[in-house]
Amino acid sequence: MSVQPDLPLRPMTLGELLDAAMTLLRAHAAPLLIVAGVLAAVEQVALVPLRELALATAPFYGPARGDFGTWWVLVAVGFAAEGFIICVLGSLAAAAAGPALVGRSVRHREMLRGMRPLSTLIAAIVLGAACGLAAFAGFLGWIFVYGLFGLVSGVIVIDRAGTSFGRAARLAARGGLRGAWTRVAAYVTWFAVRVVLGAGWIAALDSFGGRQPGWQAVLTPVAFGLANTVAYAALGCVDAVLVLETRIRTEGLDIAISRARSRGEDPAAALVWAP
C-alpha cells in the first residue's frame, strides 16, 4: 500500500498547492516517475532527427544562423510533446489525488486502471496538438491554450466528465483565471529547474569529457530527459491537486465531502461532478 498523501480539504495558497503536489508525487513516486521517464525518453529520441534537421546543437539547441524556420518547427513539436505528456501524467496523478482527498490509499497498479486510458489518450493527443499549433503561431496563444485547457486530465479522472475541455476551461478561468495562471507559473518554475538541472549535468560531465562535442550530443538528451522526468511528473501532480483545490474554492467540494461523511455516505461520490 502506498503512503497516504496529506491533501488539505480547504482552499490553498499557491505555495501550499505546489507543496501538496510534491507530497502527492512523493507518495506515488514509482508509477509517476516510471511513466514520466518512459515518455520523456521517447520524446528525446523523437526529437533527435528534428534537431539534426534544424542544425540545433547541444547543450541548449538554439537556432542555427539562417535556419530559424526549421528550428521554430522543432520548438513547436517540443511544446506539443510536453502538452501530451503532462496530460497523461495529470490523469495518472488524478487517479491518486481524488482518493487521497477523502482519506483513502491507492495501490500503484490501481492508478493505471483509474486514469481512464482511452479518454486520457484522446485528450492528450488533442491538447498536445493544440499546444504545438499555438506555440508555432506565437507564445501568447500557447499561454492560454496550456493554461486554460490543461486541467482536462483531472476533469476526466476526478470529475468523470469525459474529455470535457469546456469544463477544464471553466475551472481554469474562475477567480480571474487563477487556475490558468497557476498552471503557467508552475510550468515556468519547472522549466527553470529543468534548464538548471540539464545544464548542471552537462557542466559536470563536460569537465570529465574534455569539452568534446561528441559527449554533449550524447549526454545532453540524457540530462534533459532525466530533468524532464521529474518535472513532468510534478506538473501532472499540480494539475490533479489544482482541479480539487479549484472545486473546493468555487464549488464547495469540501462541504459536500463533509456532509457525505456526516450522513454515513461514501465521500468519494462527492468527487463526481454533477452538472
C-alpha positions as CSV (number, residue, x, y, z in Angstrom):
1,M,0.0,0.0,0.0
2,S,1.4,3.4,-0.9
3,V,1.9,6.1,1.6
4,Q,-1.2,8.3,2.1
5,P,-0.5,11.9,1.0
6,D,-1.9,14.7,3.0
7,L,-4.1,16.8,0.7
8,P,-5.7,19.7,2.6
9,L,-9.5,19.8,2.4
10,R,-9.6,23.6,2.1
11,P,-8.5,26.3,-0.3
12,M,-4.8,26.7,-0.6
13,T,-2.3,29.4,-1.4
14,L,0.0,28.8,-4.5
15,G,2.8,27.7,-2.3
16,E,0.6,25.3,-0.4
17,L,-0.7,23.9,-3.6
18,L,2.7,23.3,-5.0
19,D,3.7,21.6,-1.7
20,A,0.6,19.4,-1.9
21,A,1.6,18.4,-5.4
22,M,5.0,17.4,-4.3
23,T,3.5,15.4,-1.4
24,L,1.4,13.5,-3.9
25,L,4.4,12.9,-6.1
26,R,6.5,11.5,-3.2
27,A,3.6,9.2,-2.1
28,H,3.3,7.8,-5.6
29,A,6.8,8.3,-7.0
30,A,7.2,4.9,-8.6
31,P,4.4,4.9,-11.1
32,L,4.6,8.6,-11.8
33,L,8.3,8.7,-12.4
34,I,8.4,5.4,-14.4
35,V,5.7,6.6,-16.8
36,A,7.2,10.1,-16.9
37,G,10.7,8.6,-17.6
38,V,9.4,6.4,-20.5
39,L,7.6,9.3,-22.1
40,A,10.5,11.7,-21.6
41,A,12.9,9.2,-23.2
42,V,10.6,8.7,-26.2
43,E,10.3,12.5,-26.5
44,Q,14.1,12.9,-26.6
45,V,14.5,10.1,-29.2
46,A,11.8,11.5,-31.4
47,L,13.4,15.0,-31.3
48,V,16.9,13.8,-32.4
49,P,16.2,13.8,-36.2
50,L,14.3,17.2,-35.9
51,R,17.3,18.7,-34.1
52,E,19.6,17.4,-36.7
53,L,17.4,18.8,-39.5
54,A,17.3,22.2,-37.7
55,L,21.0,22.1,-37.1
56,A,20.3,22.7,-33.4
57,T,23.3,21.6,-31.3
58,A,23.7,20.7,-27.6
59,P,23.5,21.8,-24.9
60,F,20.7,24.3,-25.5
61,Y,19.6,23.5,-29.0
62,G,19.4,27.1,-30.1
63,P,18.6,28.2,-33.6
64,A,21.2,27.9,-36.3
65,R,22.0,31.0,-38.3
66,G,19.9,31.3,-41.3
67,D,17.6,28.4,-40.4
68,F,15.2,29.9,-37.9
69,G,12.1,28.4,-39.6
70,T,13.1,24.8,-39.1
71,W,14.1,25.5,-35.6
72,W,10.8,27.1,-34.8
73,V,9.0,23.9,-36.0
74,L,11.3,21.9,-33.6
75,V,10.2,24.2,-30.8
76,A,6.5,23.7,-31.7
77,V,6.9,19.9,-31.7
78,G,8.6,20.1,-28.3
79,F,5.7,22.0,-26.8
80,A,3.2,19.6,-28.4
81,A,5.1,16.6,-26.8
82,E,5.1,18.4,-23.5
83,G,1.4,19.0,-23.6
84,F,0.7,15.4,-24.4
85,I,3.0,14.0,-21.7
86,I,1.8,16.3,-18.9
87,C,-1.8,15.5,-19.7
88,V,-1.1,11.8,-19.4
89,L,0.7,12.3,-16.1
90,G,-2.1,14.6,-14.9
91,S,-4.6,11.7,-15.3
92,L,-2.3,9.3,-13.6
93,A,-1.8,11.7,-10.6
94,A,-5.6,12.4,-10.5
95,A,-6.3,8.7,-10.0
96,A,-4.5,9.0,-6.7
97,A,-5.4,12.6,-5.8
98,G,-9.1,12.1,-5.6
99,P,-9.0,9.2,-3.2
100,A,-6.3,11.0,-1.2
101,L,-8.6,13.9,-0.6
102,V,-11.1,11.6,1.1
103,G,-8.5,9.8,3.1
104,R,-8.1,6.6,1.0
105,S,-4.9,5.0,-0.2
106,V,-4.5,3.8,-3.7
107,R,-2.2,1.0,-4.9
108,H,0.1,1.9,-7.7
109,R,-1.5,-0.6,-10.1
110,E,-4.9,0.8,-9.3
111,M,-3.7,4.2,-10.5
112,L,-3.1,2.8,-14.0
113,R,-6.6,1.4,-14.1
114,G,-8.2,4.6,-12.6
115,M,-6.6,7.0,-15.1
116,R,-9.2,6.1,-17.8
117,P,-6.6,5.4,-20.5
118,L,-8.7,5.8,-23.7
119,S,-10.2,9.1,-22.7
120,T,-6.9,10.3,-21.5
121,L,-5.2,9.3,-24.7
122,I,-7.7,11.2,-26.8
123,A,-7.5,14.3,-24.6
124,A,-3.7,14.2,-24.6
125,I,-3.5,14.0,-28.4
126,V,-5.9,16.9,-28.8
127,L,-4.2,19.0,-26.1
128,G,-0.7,18.2,-27.4
129,A,-1.7,19.2,-31.0
130,A,-3.3,22.4,-29.7
131,C,-0.2,23.3,-27.7
132,G,2.0,22.7,-30.7
133,L,-0.1,24.8,-33.0
134,A,-0.4,27.6,-30.5
135,A,3.4,27.6,-29.9
136,F,4.0,27.7,-33.6
137,A,1.7,30.6,-34.0
138,G,3.3,32.5,-31.1
139,F,3.7,32.0,-27.4
140,L,0.8,34.2,-26.4
141,G,-1.6,31.6,-27.8
142,W,0.3,28.8,-26.1
143,I,0.0,30.5,-22.7
144,F,-3.8,30.5,-23.0
145,V,-4.1,27.0,-24.5
146,Y,-1.8,25.4,-21.9
147,G,-3.3,27.4,-19.0
148,L,-7.0,27.1,-19.9
149,F,-7.3,23.5,-21.2
150,G,-4.7,21.5,-19.4
151,L,-6.9,20.6,-16.5
152,V,-8.8,18.3,-18.8
153,S,-6.8,15.4,-17.3
154,G,-8.3,15.9,-13.8
155,V,-11.7,16.5,-15.3
156,I,-11.6,13.1,-17.0
157,V,-10.5,11.2,-13.9
158,I,-11.8,13.1,-10.9
159,D,-15.0,14.8,-12.3
160,R,-15.8,11.8,-14.6
161,A,-16.9,14.4,-17.1
162,G,-15.5,12.8,-20.2
163,T,-13.0,14.7,-22.4
164,S,-14.6,18.0,-21.5
165,F,-12.3,20.8,-22.5
166,G,-15.1,23.2,-21.8
167,R,-15.3,22.1,-18.2
168,A,-11.5,22.3,-17.9
169,A,-11.5,25.9,-19.2
170,R,-14.3,26.9,-16.9
171,L,-12.4,25.6,-13.9
172,A,-9.2,27.3,-15.0
173,A,-10.9,30.6,-15.7
174,R,-12.5,31.0,-12.3
175,G,-11.2,33.6,-9.9
176,G,-9.7,35.8,-12.6
177,L,-8.0,32.9,-14.5
178,R,-6.5,31.7,-11.2
179,G,-6.2,28.1,-12.4
180,A,-4.7,29.1,-15.8
181,W,-2.0,31.4,-14.2
182,T,-1.2,28.7,-11.6
183,R,-0.5,26.2,-14.4
184,V,1.7,28.7,-16.2
185,A,3.5,29.7,-13.0
186,A,4.2,26.0,-12.2
187,Y,5.4,25.4,-15.8
188,V,7.8,28.3,-15.7
189,T,9.1,27.3,-12.4
190,W,9.8,23.7,-13.5
191,F,11.2,24.9,-16.9
192,A,13.8,26.9,-15.0
193,V,14.6,23.8,-12.9
194,R,14.9,21.7,-16.0
195,V,17.3,24.1,-17.6
196,V,19.5,24.3,-14.5
197,L,19.5,20.5,-13.9
198,G,20.2,19.8,-17.6
199,A,22.9,22.4,-17.8
200,G,24.4,21.3,-14.4
201,W,24.7,17.7,-15.6
202,I,26.4,18.8,-18.8
203,A,28.8,21.1,-17.0
204,A,29.8,18.4,-14.5
205,L,30.2,15.7,-17.2
206,D,31.9,18.1,-19.6
207,S,34.7,18.5,-17.1
208,F,35.5,14.8,-17.4
209,G,34.9,14.7,-21.2
210,G,37.4,17.5,-22.1
211,R,34.6,19.6,-23.7
212,Q,34.4,17.2,-26.7
213,P,31.3,18.0,-28.8
214,G,30.6,14.3,-29.2
215,W,30.0,14.0,-25.4
216,Q,27.5,16.8,-25.4
217,A,25.5,15.3,-28.3
218,V,25.1,12.0,-26.4
219,L,24.8,13.3,-22.8
220,T,22.6,16.4,-23.3
221,P,19.4,14.4,-24.2
222,V,20.0,12.1,-21.3
223,A,20.5,15.0,-18.9
224,F,17.4,16.8,-20.0
225,G,15.4,13.5,-20.2
226,L,16.2,12.9,-16.5
227,A,15.2,16.5,-15.6
228,N,12.0,16.3,-17.7
229,T,11.1,13.1,-15.9
230,V,10.8,14.8,-12.6
231,A,9.3,18.0,-14.0
232,Y,6.6,16.2,-16.0
233,A,5.6,14.1,-13.0
234,A,5.5,17.2,-10.8
235,L,3.4,19.2,-13.3
236,G,1.0,16.3,-13.6
237,C,0.5,16.3,-9.8
238,V,0.0,20.1,-9.9
239,D,-2.9,19.6,-12.3
240,A,-4.5,16.9,-10.2
241,V,-4.3,19.0,-7.0
242,L,-5.4,22.1,-8.8
243,V,-8.6,20.6,-10.0
244,L,-9.5,19.5,-6.5
245,E,-8.5,22.9,-5.0
246,T,-10.5,24.8,-7.5
247,R,-13.6,22.8,-6.8
248,I,-13.1,23.3,-3.1
249,R,-12.7,27.0,-3.6
250,T,-15.5,27.6,-6.1
251,E,-17.9,24.6,-5.8
252,G,-17.8,23.7,-2.1
253,L,-16.3,20.3,-2.6
254,D,-15.0,20.3,0.9
255,I,-18.6,20.9,2.2
256,A,-20.0,18.1,0.1
257,I,-17.4,15.7,1.3
258,S,-18.0,16.7,5.0
259,R,-21.8,16.3,4.6
260,A,-21.4,12.9,3.0
261,R,-19.3,11.7,5.9
262,S,-21.7,13.1,8.5
263,R,-24.5,11.1,6.8
264,G,-22.5,7.9,6.7
265,E,-22.3,8.1,2.9
266,D,-19.4,7.4,0.6
267,P,-17.4,10.7,0.4
268,A,-15.8,9.6,-2.8
269,A,-19.2,10.1,-4.5
270,A,-18.9,13.8,-4.0
271,L,-15.9,13.9,-6.3
272,V,-18.0,13.1,-9.3
273,W,-19.1,16.3,-10.9
274,A,-22.9,16.8,-11.3
275,P,-23.7,19.5,-13.9
